[in-house]
Amino acid sequence: MSAHLVESDVLIVGGGLAGCVAAIRAAEAGATVVVVDKARSIRRSGDAGRGLAFLTTYLDLGEPWDTPEAFAEWYCDIAEGLVDMEVAWPLAIDPLPAIHDMLEESGVDLHNADGGYDRVDRMWAPGPIVVKFDGQHIKPRLATRAEAYASANPGCLVQVAAALGRAKRPLPAFHPVELFDASIRNLGATQLLRGARR
Ligand SMILES: Cc1cc2nc3c(=O)[nH]c(=O)nc-3n(C[C@H](O)[C@H](O)[C@H](O)COP(=O)(O)OP(=O)(O)OC[C@H]3O[C@@H](n4cnc5c(N)ncnc54)[C@H](O)[C@@H]3O)c2cc1C
């Protein structure tokens, strides 16, 4: 067995959703980050590896039940007084809009095809506070923060381009033939990305 030393400012053990989000935030703050996971690849590791379908959150779109304050009240009610709001507010309630932004920036679109939100009820909630979304690929998107994508299927390219457009995160798209062509012409990633369509 060989070993090599990797240096970083931050070491994150476990690349589930929590580890990936911590890594993204640490990197955004300027730290070098290493994430280690016991699974073979963090692209599909952890509970979210097979995807998510629901996000319990307020959106603050005008309904009285849809505000951070109403969300906090519900949170306390279902926990029957066990929630310490001094901890829950800064960690689990206040950051929700930033989490929406992070997901959308990563290409995980919370909207439905009409540009709105599909919302459903949850236990004893004062309104439909659960956003239903296509989180099938949440893990590879958060784990890799992909800078480009490729598919040999034109329909797939169109669908991905449309979803990324809705998420306001258009990414360069390639057909595998273009990647093959670039590799035999010895084109670097920077040149390839510069000429890519989105
Ligand atoms: C089937 C299913 C559906 C779900 N659907 C939803 C949903 O729709 N909406 C929702 O909000 N939540 C949902 N959840 C819950 C959500 O997926 C989890 O709460 C969340 O993914 C937990 O993330 P985590 O990072 O805390 O932990 P984990 O996902 O458990 O991540 C821990 C990571 O640490 C790694 N690890 C563990 N031990 C070690 C070690 N010793 N060394 C190195 N690495 C290690 C593991 O491989 C793993 O990648 C669902 C869960 C499941 C199982």
The ligand as an SDF file (V2000), in Angstrom:
LIG
                    3D

 53 58  0  0  0  0  0  0  0  0999 V2000
  -34.3160    7.1830    0.8580 C   0  0  0  0  0  0  0  0  0  0  0  0
  -34.1270    8.5520    1.4860 C   0  0  0  0  0  0  0  0  0  0  0  0
  -34.8430    9.6270    0.9810 C   0  0  0  0  0  0  0  0  0  0  0  0
  -34.6910   10.9070    1.5550 C   0  0  0  0  0  0  0  0  0  0  0  0
  -35.3990   11.9420    1.0380 N   0  0  0  0  0  0  0  0  0  0  0  0
  -35.2360   13.1870    1.5460 C   0  0  0  0  0  0  0  0  0  0  0  0
  -35.9050   14.3010    0.9630 C   0  0  0  0  0  0  0  0  0  0  0  0
  -36.6560   14.1840    0.0010 O   0  0  0  0  0  0  0  0  0  0  0  0
  -35.6920   15.5320    1.5070 N   0  0  0  0  0  0  0  0  0  0  0  0
  -34.8420   15.7120    2.5820 C   0  0  0  0  0  0  0  0  0  0  0  0
  -34.6740   16.8660    3.0170 O   0  0  0  0  0  0  0  0  0  0  0  0
  -34.1940   14.6670    3.1420 N   0  0  0  0  0  0  0  0  0  0  0  0
  -34.3660   13.4260    2.6530 C   0  0  0  0  0  0  0  0  0  0  0  0
  -33.6820   12.3670    3.2040 N   0  0  0  0  0  0  0  0  0  0  0  0
  -32.7600   12.6480    4.3220 C   0  0  0  0  0  0  0  0  0  0  0  0
  -31.4420   13.2320    3.7650 C   0  0  0  0  0  0  0  0  0  0  0  0
  -31.0280   12.4960    2.6350 O   0  0  0  0  0  0  0  0  0  0  0  0
  -30.3830   13.1650    4.8750 C   0  0  0  0  0  0  0  0  0  0  0  0
  -30.8480   13.8490    6.0190 O   0  0  0  0  0  0  0  0  0  0  0  0
  -29.0690   13.8130    4.4490 C   0  0  0  0  0  0  0  0  0  0  0  0
  -28.6340   13.3500    3.1750 O   0  0  0  0  0  0  0  0  0  0  0  0
  -28.0200   13.5140    5.5170 C   0  0  0  0  0  0  0  0  0  0  0  0
  -26.7860   14.0700    5.0930 O   0  0  0  0  0  0  0  0  0  0  0  0
  -25.5230   14.0110    6.0050 P   0  0  0  0  0  0  0  0  0  0  0  0
  -24.3990   14.6550    5.2660 O   0  0  0  0  0  0  0  0  0  0  0  0
  -25.8540   14.5450    7.3540 O   0  0  0  0  0  0  0  0  0  0  0  0
  -25.2440   12.4440    6.2790 O   0  0  0  0  0  0  0  0  0  0  0  0
  -24.9450   11.2330    5.2480 P   0  0  0  0  0  0  0  0  0  0  0  0
  -25.7190   11.3720    3.9870 O   0  0  0  0  0  0  0  0  0  0  0  0
  -25.1380    9.9870    6.0640 O   0  0  0  0  0  0  0  0  0  0  0  0
  -23.4180   11.4210    4.9010 O   0  0  0  0  0  0  0  0  0  0  0  0
  -22.3920   10.9020    5.6800 C   0  0  0  0  0  0  0  0  0  0  0  0
  -21.2130   10.5950    4.7540 C   0  0  0  0  0  0  0  0  0  0  0  0
  -20.0960   10.2280    5.5590 O   0  0  0  0  0  0  0  0  0  0  0  0
  -19.4610    9.1140    5.0070 C   0  0  0  0  0  0  0  0  0  0  0  0
  -18.7970    8.4470    6.1360 N   0  0  0  0  0  0  0  0  0  0  0  0
  -19.3760    7.8440    7.1970 C   0  0  0  0  0  0  0  0  0  0  0  0
  -18.4450    7.3760    8.0420 N   0  0  0  0  0  0  0  0  0  0  0  0
  -17.2410    7.7000    7.5020 C   0  0  0  0  0  0  0  0  0  0  0  0
  -15.8920    7.4820    7.9050 C   0  0  0  0  0  0  0  0  0  0  0  0
  -15.6000    6.8330    9.0430 N   0  0  0  0  0  0  0  0  0  0  0  0
  -14.8980    7.9540    7.1120 N   0  0  0  0  0  0  0  0  0  0  0  0
  -15.2030    8.6060    5.9680 C   0  0  0  0  0  0  0  0  0  0  0  0
  -16.4560    8.8370    5.5270 N   0  0  0  0  0  0  0  0  0  0  0  0
  -17.4660    8.3810    6.2900 C   0  0  0  0  0  0  0  0  0  0  0  0
  -20.5750    8.3070    4.3410 C   0  0  0  0  0  0  0  0  0  0  0  0
  -20.0800    7.4870    3.3030 O   0  0  0  0  0  0  0  0  0  0  0  0
  -21.4810    9.4380    3.8030 C   0  0  0  0  0  0  0  0  0  0  0  0
  -21.1400    9.8220    2.4770 O   0  0  0  0  0  0  0  0  0  0  0  0
  -33.8000   11.0950    2.6510 C   0  0  0  0  0  0  0  0  0  0  0  0
  -33.0650    9.9950    3.1350 C   0  0  0  0  0  0  0  0  0  0  0  0
  -33.2100    8.7430    2.5680 C   0  0  0  0  0  0  0  0  0  0  0  0
  -32.3940    7.5810    3.0930 C   0  0  0  0  0  0  0  0  0  0  0  0
  1  2  1  0
  2  3  1  0
  2 52  2  0
  3  4  2  0
  4  5  1  0
  4 50  1  0
  5  6  2  0
  6  7  1  0
  6 13  1  0
  7  8  2  0
  7  9  1  0
  9 10  1  0
 10 11  2  0
 10 12  1  0
 12 13  2  0
 13 14  1  0
 14 15  1  0
 14 50  1  0
 15 16  1  0
 16 17  1  0
 16 18  1  0
 18 19  1  0
 18 20  1  0
 20 21  1  0
 20 22  1  0
 22 23  1  0
 23 24  1  0
 24 25  2  0
 24 26  1  0
 24 27  1  0
 27 28  1  0
 28 29  2  0
 28 30  1  0
 28 31  1  0
 31 32  1  0
 32 33  1  0
 33 34  1  0
 33 48  1  0
 34 35  1  0
 35 36  1  0
 35 46  1  0
 36 37  1  0
 36 45  1  0
 37 38  2  0
 38 39  1  0
 39 40  1  0
 39 45  2  0
 40 41  1  0
 40 42  2  0
 42 43  1  0
 43 44  2  0
 44 45  1  0
 46 47  1  0
 46 48  1  0
 48 49  1  0
 50 51  2  0
 51 52  1  0
 52 53  1  0
M  END
$$$$
